[in-house]
Amino acid sequence: MAEEDDARIRILQSLRGKICQAKNLGPCPGPTRPGYLCTFCTISLDQEEVFRTKMSEKSPSPVYGEDFYFEIPRPFQYLSFYVYAKSVFRELPVGKVAIRKEDLCQYSGKEHWFCLQPVDPNSEVQGKVHLEMRLNELITENGSVCQQLVVRIIKCQGLPLINGQGCDPYATVSLVGPARSDQKKTKVKKKTSDPQFEETFYFEVTRSSSYTKKSHFQVEEEDIEKLEIIVDLWNSGNLAQHVFLGETRVSVKILRNDSIHRAWYLLQPKGNGSKSSKAEDLGTLRLNVTYTEDNVLPSDCYTPLRTLLLKSPEVKPISASAAHILGDICRERYEAVLPVVRLLLHHNRLVPFVSAIAELELMQTQEANTIFRGNSLATRCIDDMMKIVGRSYLTVTLKPVLDEICESNKTCEIDPVKLKEGDNVEVNKENLQQFVQKVFSSITQSSLNCSPIMCDVFRSLRQMASKRFPNDPHVQYSAVSSFVFLRFFAVAVLSPHTFQLRPHHPDPEICRTLTLISKTIQTLGSWGSLSKNKLSSFKESYMHEFFKSFQEDKCIEEVKKFLDEISSNVNKGSSGVEDSVVLKEGEVHKRAQGRKRLGKKNFKKRWLRVTNRELSYHKHRGEGGRGGGGCVQHLHFVAAVMEGYIWSNVQGEGCPLCNSCEEHPGGGETGGECIRQAFARKNMFQVVHVEKLLYIQASNCVEASEWIEVLSQLSRCNPRRLSSFHPSAYLSGSWLCCKATWESQPGCKPCSTTMLVNIQLDIDCDREIERIFSIFSSNCPKLQKMEDACASISVYQGPQKEQEDYSLFTIQDPKETFRTIRDIRQELEHLQEHHMAIRSSITAKYGSLDNPIVGKTS
């Protein structure tokens, strides 16, 4: 997410995890049971779907095995996981798991079983409502006094979308109590998720003191304590089928001490979403969810810690550096190394750091055949580096052949125990051999596409390994092959969806084929020792027989040539992969260009694809040839389309166009109204291309954010990039953002500063340092133990007493390590002070738009 305070802080949210499996799925609405239907899962931010698994097998306990990761581009209340059963005509909801944003930290990083809850339409809510309320005393004609309640419903924000477009909302405002219920209704607002109501309603609360006739309701003065204001939001549907959107309840008694109560409220489920007593009968869902929220400070705040981390490669010994200390105190946290790798990579400091820590590990390695086999800091850094800089390399090298494998219907099972009836093991073996040969050839012929950074690291590893074991002629190859084959290519073949090579986890039969291919590739690329018979590395006899079909000597020569090429001194340049690489593709709705004079500029489905060379769109996926788009070098700017409003009142007076009605308080009382312009669609973005302005709607907020990010990175370095742009749309002869009437009018808002960014290494350094700060802060007790260990070693110079806590740390020079830890702690304290100061200055008032009131107010 990128929700920015203009001058102070950025709040960035991300979500990663895995939808593992479901068990004992119960009956869903309809005549069939999900045990006899295929099921799938979706992920929703509130009510907006942002991810969907593929269809599972027909089973009451399906295995999904789908990994997910995405940035969250907007605020949300609930993260929900839905299980659906697919019938012939429709998708039937089985159950859901809804987790409040505030509760996500309880489940971070570990798998949990969740009971499915019913999918009740009255509990599917999202959005906020802005209310103003007050109690007035009225003097009647006979001089008596009574109380009147005034409720003004101003507007709503974030109501759910209907088929990607705004709904048709209206509100009912009710005053209810033990003996009364009065209800009033607003007008319906068409095609909007952020309706501007600006309507005021009046309710008589108490009878006058001189009133003697029996009223149609009985309310004494003390009964005000029991009165409640209920605001319900509804979507006006066809044939009077109105859909509940949410409600909020406010007790009238809070108005006694508040002359005018004006606040934002979060919409709640009907009756506060009480759970069904039979929820446990719907089954369970196993999930692994990690939610991360980074509060990124202004860049200057991170300068001291950034400097300390970037000088790590020069620190002697390397174990006394800040980057090494972080890896040392977080050995069990694999993800802790990633921000350091990304930071050093962005500043071209990774290769010397990796070389230094790899040399330290080699000094502690006693046998050549165990080189880089453990889960050390060096192997973790190189693993992360390959995943970051090698994504395009994997795409160019493996994606075509993996697509062929996954989309073919060829069976490759060669285990006699697992053969199905009618399978021919010889045919399967031939199929498998063909696939293995294609993958192996793709890899060994791909050296020109290997990233220069990977080549630099491999060359350094090769030289250090030869120096450490000068009598072993093969160790220079095994040092490289242990990474490029075992930890890179073989893992990508085994789990292509994890490396974005396939959209979903493969079917079980395809998974089995990929497992067999991965095993063979690992063995073909293994250089533990060329003198050994590699057939002995297979425990299964059928794999032993299968491997005999390969000419081992020929494979050895191909592997040797490949390893020589990717670890040579040949300069491959710094531009990376030259082949066309698909960076993102997917289905969108694109507004027609209006080339025909009488044609309507409506929205149509298109398959949008962007590579490092061109942007194109076609009617259907996989189409080639003539389509829309063009070269990415001709992209001038990409940005979200902001909604526009026109203020209108009964006198016909207008005002400058704006993006918020906060400038017009009391508009509802004067007859004013906000008329939504733009497209009445969410998740819109614009692409300014040569002689074209494309308006595109993504399927959800996550997709829109990803499209904008990828296209923005591609256009930031273009020579004709715009210096200003229009944040809203050009409709009905004017720009909604600035009221300019010429379509070619220069933009009214400046573009962000041009940044030279490598599209393959999109790294936000301030965010990475904030993550490092968070990791250090959460591991302060370990940092203290390491500091104590340094002090103890420095004071006591004799033989060190073995201590369990101290043995976890690598301390070569206790004095230098102590100084670095002292510097780290000092920078952590400074950053903590910055965080506290900024948070105190921007804390939103309870009841504001950014901090709405939750639940029933008493």
Long-range contacts (C-beta under 8 A, 24 or more apart in sequence): 1-71, 1-72, 1-73, 1-74, 1-75, 1-705, 2-71, 2-73, 2-705, 3-74, 3-75, 5-842, 7-298, 8-297, 8-298, 8-838, 8-841, 8-842, 9-295, 9-296, 9-297, 9-298, 9-838, 9-842, 10-294, 10-295, 10-296, 10-767, 11-293, 11-294, 11-295, 11-296, 12-71, 12-293, 12-294, 12-296, 12-764, 12-767, 13-71, 13-72, 13-291, 13-292, 13-293, 13-294, 14-69, 14-70, 14-71, 14-72, 14-291, 14-292, 14-294, 15-68, 15-69, 15-70, 15-72, 15-79, 15-289, 15-290, 15-291, 15-292, 16-67, 16-68, 16-69, 16-290, 16-292, 17-67, 17-68, 17-287, 17-288, 17-289, 17-290, 18-65, 18-66, 18-67, 18-68, 18-111, 18-287, 18-288, 19-43, 19-53, 19-64, 19-65, 19-66, 19-68, 19-81, 19-285, 19-287, 20-63, 20-64, 20-65, 20-111, 20-286, 20-287, 20-288, 21-61, 21-62, 21-63, 21-64, 21-65, 21-285, 21-286, 22-61, 22-62, 22-64, 22-83, 22-116, 22-283, 22-284, 22-285, 22-286, 23-60, 23-61, 23-113, 23-283, 23-284, 23-285, 23-286, 24-60, 24-61, 24-283, 24-284, 25-60, 25-61, 25-62, 25-83, 25-85, 25-94, 25-95, 25-116, 25-282, 25-283, 26-94, 26-95, 26-116, 26-281, 26-282, 26-283, 28-85, 28-92, 28-93, 28-94, 28-95, 29-92, 29-93, 30-87, 30-92, 32-85, 32-87, 33-60, 34-60, 34-83, 34-85, 34-92, 34-94, 35-59, 35-60, 37-85, 37-86, 37-87, 37-92, 38-85, 38-86, 39-83, 39-84, 39-85, 39-86, 39-94, 40-64, 40-83, 40-84, 40-86, 41-66, 41-81, 41-82, 41-83, 41-84, 41-285, 42-81, 42-82, 42-84, 43-68, 43-79, 43-80, 43-81, 44-78, 44-79, 44-80, 44-81, 44-82, 45-72, 45-74, 45-76, 45-78, 45-79, 45-701, 45-702, 46-76, 46-77, 46-78, 46-80, 46-126, 46-127, 46-158, 46-160, 47-124, 47-125, 47-126, 47-160, 47-161, 48-126, 48-160, 48-161, 48-700, 48-701, 49-700, 50-700, 50-701, 50-702, 50-703, 51-702, 53-504, 53-505, 54-503, 54-504, 54-505, 55-86, 57-508, 60-283, 64-505, 65-505, 66-497, 66-504, 66-505, 67-497, 67-498, 67-505, 70-702, 70-706, 71-702, 71-705, 71-706, 71-709, 72-702, 73-701, 73-702, 73-704, 73-705, 74-701, 75-158, 76-101, 76-126, 77-101, 77-126, 77-266, 78-126, 79-104, 79-289, 79-291, 81-114, 81-285, 81-287, 82-119, 83-116, 83-283, 83-285, 93-119, 94-119, 94-282, 94-283, 95-119, 95-279, 95-282, 95-283, 95-285, 97-285, 97-287, 99-289, 101-291, 104-289, 104-291, 105-291, 107-287, 107-289, 108-289, 108-290, 108-291, 109-288, 109-290, 110-288, 111-286, 111-287, 111-288, 112-286, 112-287, 112-288, 112-289, 113-284, 113-285, 113-286, 114-284, 114-285, 114-286, 114-287, 115-279, 115-280, 115-282, 115-283, 115-284, 116-279, 116-282, 116-283, 116-284, 116-285, 117-275, 117-276, 117-279, 117-282, 118-275, 118-276, 118-278, 118-279, 118-282, 120-269, 120-273, 120-276, 121-243, 121-244, 122-244, 122-269, 122-270, 122-271, 122-273, 123-269, 123-270, 123-273, 124-160, 124-269, 125-244, 125-245, 125-246, 125-247, 125-267, 125-268, 125-269, 126-158, 126-159, 126-160, 126-246, 126-267, 127-156, 127-157, 127-158, 127-159, 127-160, 127-193, 127-233, 127-245, 127-246, 127-266, 127-267, 128-156, 128-157, 128-158, 128-264, 128-265, 128-266, 128-267, 128-849, 128-852, 129-153, 129-155, 129-156, 129-171, 129-231, 129-233, 129-246, 129-248, 129-264, 129-265, 129-267, 130-154, 130-155, 130-156, 130-157, 130-262, 130-263, 130-264, 130-265, 130-849, 131-231, 131-248, 131-250, 131-261, 131-262, 131-263, 131-264, 131-265, 132-260, 132-261, 132-262, 133-229, 133-250, 133-255, 133-260, 133-261, 133-262, 134-255, 134-258, 134-259, 134-260, 134-261, 135-205, 135-252, 135-255, 135-256, 140-208, 142-208, 142-210, 143-210, 144-208, 144-209, 144-210, 144-211, 145-208, 145-209, 146-204, 146-205, 146-206, 146-207, 146-208, 146-209, 146-211, 147-204, 147-205, 147-206, 147-224, 148-202, 148-203, 148-204, 148-205, 149-175, 149-202, 149-203, 149-204, 149-205, 149-229, 149-252, 149-255, 150-200, 150-201, 150-202, 151-175, 151-200, 151-201, 151-203, 151-229, 151-231, 152-198, 152-199, 152-200, 152-201, 152-668, 153-186, 153-197, 153-198, 153-199, 153-201, 153-231, 154-196, 154-197, 154-198, 154-668, 155-194, 155-195, 155-196, 155-197, 155-198, 155-661, 156-194, 156-195, 156-197, 156-233, 156-267, 157-193, 157-194, 157-849, 158-193, 158-194, 159-192, 159-193, 159-194, 159-195, 159-233, 159-235, 159-245, 159-246, 160-193, 160-245, 161-193, 161-682, 162-235, 164-589, 164-681, 164-682, 164-683, 164-697, 164-699, 165-191, 165-680, 165-681, 165-682, 166-190, 166-191, 166-192, 166-193, 166-194, 166-676, 166-680, 166-681, 166-682, 167-191, 167-192, 167-193, 167-235, 167-243, 167-245, 168-235, 168-236, 168-237, 169-193, 169-195, 169-233, 169-234, 169-235, 169-236, 169-245, 170-233, 170-234, 170-236, 171-197, 171-231, 171-232, 171-233, 171-234, 172-230, 172-231, 172-232, 172-234, 173-201, 173-229, 173-230, 173-231, 174-229, 174-230, 174-231, 174-232, 175-203, 175-205, 175-227, 175-228, 175-229, 175-230, 175-252, 176-227, 176-228, 176-230, 177-219, 177-223, 177-226, 177-227, 177-228, 178-223, 178-226, 179-217, 179-218, 179-219, 179-223, 180-217, 180-219, 188-236, 189-676, 190-680, 191-676, 191-680, 192-676, 192-680, 193-682, 194-643, 194-676, 196-645, 196-661, 196-673, 196-674, 196-676, 197-668, 198-661, 198-667, 198-668, 198-669, 198-672, 198-673, 198-674, 199-668, 200-668, 200-669, 205-252, 224-252, 224-253, 224-256, 225-251, 225-252, 225-253, 227-251, 227-252, 227-253, 228-252, 231-265, 233-267, 244-270, 248-853, 248-856, 249-856, 249-857, 250-856, 250-857, 251-856, 251-857, 251-858, 253-858, 254-857, 254-858, 262-847, 263-847, 263-848, 263-852, 263-853, 264-847, 264-848, 264-849, 264-852, 264-853, 265-847, 265-852, 265-853, 265-857, 266-852, 266-853, 266-854, 266-855, 268-854, 268-855, 268-856, 272-855, 272-856, 292-771, 294-767, 294-770, 294-771, 294-774, 295-770, 295-835, 295-839, 296-764, 296-766, 296-767, 296-770, 297-766, 297-770, 297-831, 297-834, 297-835, 297-838, 299-766, 301-830, 301-831, 301-834, 302-765, 302-766, 302-769, 302-770, 302-773, 302-831, 304-827, 304-830, 305-769, 305-772, 305-773, 305-824, 305-827, 305-828, 305-831, 306-343, 306-765, 306-769, 308-820, 308-823, 308-824, 308-827, 309-340, 309-343, 309-344, 309-769, 309-772, 310-343, 310-344, 310-347, 310-349, 312-344, 312-349, 312-353, 313-344, 313-349, 313-352, 313-353, 313-356, 314-352, 315-816, 315-820, 316-813, 316-816, 317-360, 317-812, 317-813, 317-816, 318-353, 318-356, 318-357, 318-359, 318-360, 319-360, 319-810, 319-811, 319-812, 319-813, 319-817, 320-812, 320-813, 320-816, 320-817, 320-819, 320-820, 321-353, 321-820, 322-820, 322-823, 322-824, 323-353, 324-357, 324-377, 324-810, 325-783, 325-786, 325-817, 325-820, 325-821, 325-824, 326-772, 326-775, 326-776, 327-357, 327-377, 327-380, 327-381, 328-377, 328-786, 328-808, 328-809, 328-810, 329-779, 329-782, 329-783, 329-786, 329-809, 330-775, 330-779, 330-782, 331-377, 331-808, 333-775, 334-375, 334-380, 336-775, 337-377, 337-380, 337-381, 337-384, 338-384, 339-768, 339-769, 339-771, 339-772, 339-775, 340-381, 340-768, 340-772, 341-381, 341-384, 341-385, 341-388, 342-384, 342-388, 342-763, 342-765, 342-768, 343-763, 343-765, 343-768, 343-769, 343-772, 345-385, 345-388, 345-389, 345-453, 345-761, 345-763, 346-761, 346-763, 346-765, 346-768, 347-765, 350-381, 350-385, 350-453, 350-457, 351-453, 351-456, 351-457, 351-460, 353-381, 354-378, 354-381, 354-382, 354-385, 354-457, 354-460, 355-457, 355-460, 355-461, 355-464, 357-381, 358-382, 358-460, 358-461, 358-464, 359-464, 360-810, 362-464, 362-465, 362-468, 363-468, 365-468, 368-465, 368-469, 368-472, 368-474, 368-475, 368-478, 369-478, 369-528, 369-529, 371-465, 371-469, 371-475, 371-478, 371-479, 371-482, 372-461, 372-479, 372-482, 372-483, 373-482, 379-483, 379-487, 382-457, 382-483, 382-487, 383-483, 383-487, 385-453, 385-454, 385-457, 386-454, 386-483, 386-484, 386-487, 386-488, 387-499, 388-761, 389-451, 389-453, 389-454, 389-576, 389-760, 389-761, 390-450, 390-451, 390-454, 390-488, 391-499, 391-500, 391-760, 392-449, 392-451, 392-576, 392-577, 392-581, 392-612, 392-760, 393-446, 393-449, 393-450, 393-451, 393-454, 393-577, 394-488, 394-489, 394-492, 394-499, 394-501, 395-500, 395-501, 395-581, 395-582, 396-446, 396-449, 396-577, 396-579, 396-581, 397-442, 397-443, 397-446, 397-449, 397-489, 398-439, 398-442, 398-443, 398-489, 398-492, 398-493, 398-496, 398-501, 399-501, 400-442, 401-435, 401-438, 401-439, 401-442, 402-493, 402-496, 402-501, 402-502, 402-514, 403-502, 404-438, 405-435, 405-510, 405-513, 405-514, 405-517, 406-496, 406-502, 406-506, 406-510, 410-435, 411-509, 412-512, 412-513, 412-516, 412-517, 413-509, 413-512, 413-513, 414-516, 414-542, 414-543, 414-546, 415-540, 415-542, 416-542, 418-512, 429-546, 429-549, 432-513, 432-516, 432-517, 432-546, 433-546, 433-549, 433-550, 435-513, 435-517, 436-516, 436-517, 436-520, 436-521, 436-524, 436-550, 439-493, 439-517, 439-521, 440-520, 440-521, 440-524, 440-555, 440-558, 443-485, 443-489, 443-521, 443-525, 443-562, 444-558, 444-559, 444-561, 444-562, 445-562, 446-562, 447-562, 447-565, 447-566, 448-565, 448-572, 449-577, 449-578, 449-579, 450-565, 450-566, 450-572, 451-576, 451-577, 452-571, 452-572, 452-573, 452-574, 452-576, 454-484, 454-566, 455-566, 455-567, 455-568, 455-572, 458-483, 458-484, 458-563, 458-566, 458-567, 459-567, 459-568, 459-569, 461-567, 462-567, 474-527, 474-529, 474-530, 474-531, 477-527, 477-530, 477-559, 477-560, 477-563, 478-526, 478-527, 478-528, 478-529, 480-527, 480-563, 480-566, 480-567, 481-525, 481-526, 481-527, 481-559, 481-563, 482-527, 484-525, 484-563, 484-566, 485-521, 485-522, 485-524, 485-525, 485-526, 485-559, 486-522, 486-525, 486-526, 489-521, 489-525, 490-518, 490-521, 490-522, 490-525, 491-518, 493-517, 493-518, 493-521, 494-518, 516-543, 519-543, 520-546, 520-547, 520-550, 523-547, 524-550, 524-555, 524-559, 525-559, 527-559, 527-563, 530-556, 576-758, 576-760, 577-612, 577-760, 580-611, 580-612, 580-613, 580-614, 581-611, 581-612, 582-609, 582-610, 582-611, 583-610, 583-611, 583-612, 583-710, 583-714, 583-759, 584-609, 584-610, 584-706, 584-707, 584-710, 585-609, 585-610, 585-621, 586-698, 586-699, 586-703, 587-621, 587-699, 588-617, 588-696, 588-697, 588-698, 588-699, 588-703, 588-707, 589-681, 589-696, 589-697, 590-617, 590-628, 590-694, 590-695, 590-696, 590-697, 591-679, 591-694, 591-695, 591-696, 591-697, 593-692, 593-694, 603-679, 603-681, 603-697, 608-696, 608-707, 610-707, 610-710, 610-711, 610-714, 612-714, 612-759, 615-687, 615-689, 615-711, 629-689, 630-689, 630-690, 632-714, 632-715, 632-718, 633-718, 633-719, 634-689, 634-690, 634-718, 634-720, 635-687, 635-688, 635-689, 635-711, 635-714, 635-715, 635-718, 635-721, 636-688, 636-689, 636-690, 636-715, 636-718, 636-720, 636-721, 636-722, 637-686, 637-688, 637-715, 637-721, 637-722, 637-725, 637-751, 638-685, 638-686, 638-687, 638-688, 638-707, 638-708, 638-711, 638-712, 638-715, 639-685, 639-686, 639-708, 639-712, 639-725, 639-727, 640-684, 640-685, 640-686, 640-704, 640-708, 640-727, 641-678, 641-679, 641-684, 641-685, 641-686, 641-695, 641-727, 641-728, 641-729, 642-678, 642-727, 642-728, 642-737, 643-676, 643-677, 643-678, 643-728, 644-676, 644-677, 644-678, 644-728, 644-729, 644-731, 644-736, 644-737, 645-674, 645-675, 645-676, 645-677, 645-736, 646-674, 646-675, 646-677, 646-736, 647-672, 647-673, 647-674, 648-672, 648-673, 648-675, 649-673, 656-739, 657-728, 657-736, 657-737, 657-738, 657-739, 659-728, 659-737, 677-728, 677-729, 677-731, 677-732, 677-736, 678-728, 678-729, 678-731, 678-736, 679-729, 679-731, 686-729, 687-711, 688-722, 688-725, 693-730, 695-729, 709-762, 710-759, 713-757, 713-759, 713-762, 714-759, 716-754, 716-755, 716-756, 716-757, 717-754, 717-756, 717-757, 721-751, 721-754, 722-747, 722-751, 723-747, 723-750, 723-751, 724-748, 724-749, 724-750, 724-751, 725-749, 725-751, 773-828, 773-831, 776-824, 776-828, 777-828, 777-832, 780-828, 783-821, 783-824, 783-825, 785-809, 786-811, 786-817, 786-821, 787-818, 787-821, 787-822, 787-825, 789-814, 790-814, 790-815, 790-817, 790-818, 790-821, 791-818, 794-818
